[in-house]
Structures are given as C-alpha cells and as structure tokens.
Amino acid sequence: MSTATTEPGRYKAITTSAAALRRMAGYALPPELDRRILALGERKKELTDDERGELLAWVEFTQQRSIEKHQAQLALRELADAFPGVADKP
C-alpha cells in the first residue's frame, strides 16, 4: 500500500470521497418526479405558463444532474485506478 492509503487521515479522505462519488454516480431521479416530468412533457402544448416554467426547470435540473453523474463516474474510475482496492470498495 502507498503512503496515501496507509495514513489514517488520507485513507479516510479517499474512502469518504469514493463513497460520495458512488452515491452521485448511481443517482436516479425519484420515480414520482420522473413521472411528473413525463406528464408535463406529454402535455407540453397545453401547459400553463407556470407548468411550462416547471417543465423547463426540471429539464435544466435533469441535464445538470446527468453531467454531474457522468463526472462522478469518471472521477470514481480515476480514483479506483489510482488507489486500487480502496476506492473501488462498495
């Protein structure tokens, strides 16, 4: 093991970071919110101004979350490559 994984503070930082990245990499929109977005999207021509604003906000949110999820997946792979056996633990 390297110094980075044998020093308690560094080991904890690596494992804590990996756990946070795993949570973000596995993020999924709650089903009820996913259904709401789909329902709004299906009625997009009939939406009120408030509903249209809600739909646009949800689209922006889900796009940002998708970017963050992919970045977390990449960072987790890089962390696991740099610290095998530490960062790749569930």
Buried (B, 14 or more C-beta within 10 A) or exposed (E): EEEEBEEEEBBEEBBEBBBEBBEBBEEEBEEEEEEBBEEBEEEEEEBEEEBEEBBEEBEEEBEEBEEEBEEBBEBBBEBBEEBEEBBBEE
